[in-house]
């Protein structure tokens, strides 16, 4: 018995329907994968970093292995060299930041003084009392939001600690 419903639909519509359900399945699979990655981010991020570092270090390990260094020793040497490079880079960045901090504070002070001068003598022509009120208001807002700012800093430090923990 022939199926007249199939004959009423053109081949192009049948092909489009076949592709549509395949796309729906792919989208559902992508959504599930995305949900799983979000759910297990503590595992996925260190694993992804480990895979990236493995891909970056593999040529060096292979080069040492071709030079008759045992593979396990080559892996350990490249790992320690990479760890030393990361430590050196972090040390360099931190020391440069600490050395540049006084200059940064001086620049911020000059910028604030320049801004005050511009507010008083520029197109705004604000009085000294208005400027002082604005500065006091900004300082008060910072003091009121100190807990939120501290929480943000602690959150960033926690994320950095998770990154370092995941790295190891």
C-alpha positions as CSV (number, residue, x, y, z in Angstrom):
1,X,0.0,0.0,0.0
2,X,1.7,3.3,-1.1
3,X,2.1,6.1,1.3
4,X,0.4,9.1,-0.4
5,X,1.7,11.6,2.4
6,X,5.3,10.9,1.4
7,X,4.5,11.5,-2.3
8,X,2.8,14.8,-1.5
9,X,6.0,16.2,0.0
10,X,8.8,17.3,-2.4
11,X,12.2,15.8,-2.1
12,X,13.7,19.2,-1.1
13,X,11.3,19.5,1.9
14,X,12.2,16.0,3.0
15,X,15.9,16.8,2.8
16,X,15.3,20.1,4.7
17,X,13.4,18.2,7.4
18,X,16.1,15.6,7.7
19,X,18.7,18.3,8.1
20,X,16.5,20.2,10.6
21,X,16.2,17.3,13.0
22,X,19.9,16.6,12.8
23,X,20.6,20.3,13.6
24,X,18.2,20.0,16.6
25,X,20.0,17.0,17.9
26,X,23.4,18.7,17.4
27,X,22.1,21.8,19.3
28,X,20.8,19.7,22.1
29,X,24.1,17.9,22.4
30,X,26.0,21.2,22.4
31,X,23.6,22.5,25.1
32,X,24.2,19.4,27.2
33,X,28.0,19.6,26.7
34,X,27.9,23.3,27.7
35,X,25.9,22.5,30.8
36,X,28.4,19.7,31.8
37,X,31.4,22.0,31.3
38,X,29.8,24.6,33.5
39,X,28.9,22.0,36.1
40,X,32.4,20.6,36.2
41,X,34.4,23.7,35.6
42,X,36.7,22.9,38.5
43,X,37.8,19.8,36.6
44,X,37.5,21.0,33.0
45,X,39.7,24.1,33.3
46,X,42.7,22.4,34.8
47,X,42.3,19.6,32.4
48,X,42.2,22.0,29.4
49,X,45.3,23.9,30.8
50,X,47.1,20.6,31.2
51,X,46.3,19.7,27.6
52,X,47.5,23.1,26.3
53,X,50.7,22.8,28.3
54,X,51.2,19.3,27.1
55,X,50.9,20.5,23.5
56,X,53.3,23.3,24.1
57,X,55.9,21.2,25.9
58,X,55.7,18.2,23.6
59,X,58.2,19.5,20.9
60,X,60.8,20.2,23.6
61,X,60.4,16.7,25.1
62,X,60.6,15.2,21.6
63,X,63.7,17.2,20.8
64,X,65.4,16.0,24.0
65,X,64.3,12.5,23.4
66,X,65.9,12.6,19.9
67,X,69.2,13.7,21.6
68,X,69.2,10.4,23.6
69,X,67.7,11.8,26.8
70,X,65.3,9.2,28.4
71,X,61.7,10.3,27.8
72,X,60.8,10.4,31.5
73,X,63.8,12.6,32.3
74,X,63.0,14.8,29.3
75,X,59.5,15.3,30.6
76,X,60.8,16.2,34.1
77,X,63.4,18.6,32.7
78,X,60.9,20.4,30.4
79,X,58.4,20.6,33.3
80,X,60.9,22.0,35.7
81,X,62.1,24.5,33.0
82,X,58.6,25.6,32.3
83,X,57.9,25.9,36.0
84,X,61.0,28.0,36.4
85,X,60.1,30.2,33.5
86,X,56.6,30.8,34.9
87,X,58.1,31.6,38.4
88,X,60.6,33.9,36.8
89,X,58.0,35.7,34.8
90,X,55.7,36.1,37.9
91,X,58.7,37.4,39.9
92,X,59.6,39.9,37.1
93,X,56.0,41.1,36.9
94,X,55.6,41.5,40.7
95,X,58.9,43.2,41.2
96,X,58.2,45.7,38.3
97,X,54.8,46.4,39.8
98,X,56.3,47.0,43.3
99,X,59.0,49.2,41.8
100,X,56.5,51.2,39.7
101,X,53.9,51.6,42.5
102,X,55.4,54.8,44.0
103,X,55.5,56.4,40.5
104,X,51.9,55.3,39.9
105,X,50.8,56.9,43.1
106,X,52.6,60.1,42.1
107,X,51.0,60.1,38.7
108,X,47.5,59.6,40.2
109,X,48.2,62.5,42.6
110,X,49.2,64.7,39.7
111,X,46.1,63.6,37.8
112,X,43.8,64.4,40.7
113,X,45.4,67.8,41.2
114,X,45.1,68.5,37.5
115,X,41.4,67.4,37.5
116,X,40.7,69.7,40.5
117,X,42.4,72.6,38.7
118,X,40.4,71.9,35.5
119,X,37.2,71.7,37.5
120,X,37.9,75.0,39.2
121,X,39.4,77.0,36.3
122,X,38.0,75.2,33.3
123,X,34.6,75.3,31.6
124,X,32.8,74.0,34.7
125,X,34.0,76.9,37.0
126,X,33.2,75.0,40.1
127,X,34.0,76.5,43.5
128,X,36.5,75.0,45.8
129,X,33.7,73.9,48.2
130,X,31.9,72.0,45.4
131,X,35.1,70.3,44.4
132,X,35.8,69.3,48.0
133,X,32.2,68.0,48.3
134,X,32.6,65.9,45.2
135,X,35.9,64.5,46.4
136,X,34.4,63.8,49.9
137,X,31.4,62.1,48.2
138,X,33.7,59.9,46.1
139,X,35.8,59.0,49.1
140,X,32.6,58.3,51.1
141,X,31.3,56.1,48.4
142,X,34.6,54.2,48.3
143,X,34.5,53.7,52.1
144,X,30.9,52.6,52.0
145,X,31.6,50.1,49.2
146,X,34.9,48.9,50.8
147,X,33.3,45.6,51.7
148,X,32.2,45.1,48.0
149,X,35.7,46.1,46.7
150,X,37.4,43.8,49.2
151,X,35.0,41.0,48.2
152,X,35.9,41.6,44.5
153,X,39.6,41.5,45.3
154,X,39.3,38.4,47.4
155,X,37.2,36.8,44.6
156,X,40.0,37.5,42.1
157,X,42.6,36.2,44.5
158,X,40.5,33.0,45.0
159,X,40.2,32.6,41.2
160,X,44.0,33.0,40.9
161,X,44.5,30.4,43.7
162,X,42.2,28.0,41.9
163,X,44.1,28.5,38.7
164,X,47.5,27.8,40.4
165,X,46.0,24.8,42.2
166,X,44.5,23.5,39.0
167,X,47.9,24.0,37.2
168,X,49.6,21.7,39.7
